[in-house]
Amino acid sequence: MMIRTLTETDLTDVKNTFFNSFSIEEASITYPVIEELITKDDKHKNLCMGYEVDGNIISAIGFSPVLLDGGMEISAYILAPFATHKLHQKTGIGTQLIEAAKAHFIKKDVDALLVYGEPSYYSRYGFSVDLGKYFIPPYPLEYEFGWQAMMLSDRDFADEKLIFTCVNALADAALW
């Protein structure tokens, strides 16, 4: 068992994980996002991590940078997408991946993490709906209550609304 960076050689396992974690409809939307984050990371600093057991990736998580409008000096990444094979859910694997990613981003002096997901799940890692209101996503949200943020640094942004754009893999209004 280990957490490691994902590469193109992991795509079969990652696809299997997504299609065994979500409905076909949802996996058909979310898997291409992580596939693109893994394969088309030319100028961006995406981070895609997986949890490997017996040579197979059974959980995968993607992070990509957001680009804040207005030249703000705050760095932020968005967590999307994230899946754990249903046979391995509720075993702490997701927690280990999120905590490993947080540690990575703290070492890299990243200021904030963003996520669009279930507040009752992500709040246990430090994500906050209230803080999320300061980060304005590039598309209208279908479920505004799911937009959350967490600060990793003590950088002050003076409670400004921070408008951002995202990488191409997430630049689809249907994902929001």
C-alpha angles and dihedrals in degrees: 000000000000144000115233145156114278123237135185090271088067096057096101091054092043091051090049090050094051094046090048093047103046139033114274089255095052095041089051088059101038103040094061088055095058091039089057093044089055099041104034104045097131105137100002127083099229119172118209116177132183138194110229126202122177091347095309129107107232099170131032134185131184131204127184132179122256121216113225117216119231097038096277113178093226121110119209140172130201122225107224135168117016131171139166120193107257092239088062102039120121092026099106096259093119090050091052092051094048093046091048090051092048090052090049093051094045089055089050091052094243110166104206145013123209130198138178105209149091109329094209089058101040097040089072088067094050102270114142131200089207093055090044089065089072093060111070113204122220094246135041111269120238090206109028092183089068097061110104142162139194128200116226094181135039092244111143120223095180093243091287121158105252113210115198146177126216140214120284093259089066097035095106121104089213089069092058 
